Amino acid sequence: MSKLILTHEVDGLGSAGDVIEVKDGYARNYLIPQGFAVAWSRGGEKQVAQIRAAREARAIATHEEAEALKQKLQNARVKVSVKAGAEGRLFGSVKPADVVAAVSAAGIGELDKRKVTIPSSIKAVGDHEVLVRLHDDVTAVINLQVVALKK
């Protein structure tokens, strides 16, 4: 077993700054090469404190704020304009950064793109649902309207 410090949030393992133990192969072949974690060391404790401080600065402060933002997101209809072909197929797909930009442009609030989860790849115009984890136990569903960019 390898002891690691997470540098990014990994579903099923923990958040940035958490110290975890995983199997050696998972650490060596996936987490460390992808930049999701670094090897734990005594000197790494300072790094843990810095990572946690940065995570807390980005996080929504309270549960009530998260609930308020959840209500705004679920009541709003967010529109994303992307390049599309004649049949409505997109050139590429909608990314979490696109969703964050659309929410910000709509004046609803600021989101962290790492907290946005697109359940299935969005490759066509139409209505889609996107999940956003706002707080530890608060998840919002955004109604996303994907439209073709007008030339």
N, C-alpha and C positions, 0 to 999 in steps of 0.2 A: 504494500500500500504506500502511496505517495502522499505527502502532506503538501498542499498547495494554497496559495492566496489567490482568490478570484480577482481579476482586474475588470471584468465585465459581468453583467448578469447572465446566468445560464439557467434556463428552465430546468427544474428538477434538482438543481444543485444548490443555488443560493444567489446572493447579490454580490456586487463588487465590494471587496474588503473582507469577505467571509473567509475563514480558514477552514478548508475541507480536507477529507481524506478520500482518495479514489484509487482504483486499481492502477498499477504502474503503466500498463499499455494505454489506457484511456488518457492518462496524463501525458505520456511521452508522444503518443501518436495524434492526439486531437487537441486537448486543452492548451498545451504550451505552444505548439506550432501555430495555432489559430490566434494566439494572443489573448485568450480568455483567462489565462492563469499564469502565475510565476511560481517557481519553487519556493517553499517556505524556508525561512532562516531566521535566526534571532534578530538580525538587522532588518529583516522584513517587517517587524512589528511597527516601525515608524511608517513604513509604506502603507500598512493596513490603516493606520490612523489617518493618513492623508487621503486615501481612497474613500474611507467612510465619510470624512468631512466633505469631500467633493460630492459624494452621493447625496448627503443630507442637504447640501446647498441647492442641488437640482430638484430634490424631491418636493412634492407638495406638502406643506407643513402639517396640516391637520386633517383628520378624518372628515370634519365638517366641510372644509374647503374642497376636498376630493368629491364629496357627495354633491356639493353645489355645482362643480364643474361637470359632474356626471349628468346632472339634470339638464344643463345647458347643451351638452353634446348630444344627448338622446332626443331632445326636443328639436334640435336644429337639423337641417338637411344640408350636408356639406357637398359642394360641387367641385369636381376636379375636371379641368379641361386638358385633354391629351391628344396627340396626333393619332389619327385613326384612318383606316382605309375605307373604301366605299361600302363594304358590308358591315362596318362597325367593329372590325377587329383592330386592336391597337398595335402600333409599332412599338413593341416592347411590352411592358406591364406597369401597373401602378405600384410604386414603392412606398414604404413607410414615410420617407422624406416628403413625397408628394402629398400624402395625407396631412402631415404636420403643416406644410405650407398652406394647404387649402383651409385648414382649421384656423390658422393664424390670419389669413387673408379675410376670412369671414368675420373676424373680430370676436371669436368665441373664447379663445385663450391660447396659452402656449403649452405645447406638449413636447415630450422627449421622444424622438423617433425610435429609441430602443424599447420603448414601452408599447409601441404599436404592433399589433399582430394581425396579419392578413391571412384569414383561414385558408383560402385557396387563391391561387394566382389570378389576378384580375387582368384579363386579356381582351375584354370586350366592353363596349359602351353599355350603359344600363345602370340599374340600382344594385348595390352590393352592401354587405355589412362588414365592418372592421371593428376589431376589439382593441381597447386601450386600457392598460392596467394603470390606474391613477394612484393607487395606494395599495398597501399590503392586501387589503380585503375589499377593495373597490375597483370594479371593472365596468367600463362603459362600452356600449355598442353604438357605433357611429353609422348612420345611414348615409352612405356615400353614393352620390350620383355622378357617374362617369360620363362625360359628354365629349364629342369630337371637337377638336380645336378648329375654330373657324379660320379660314385662310384670308 
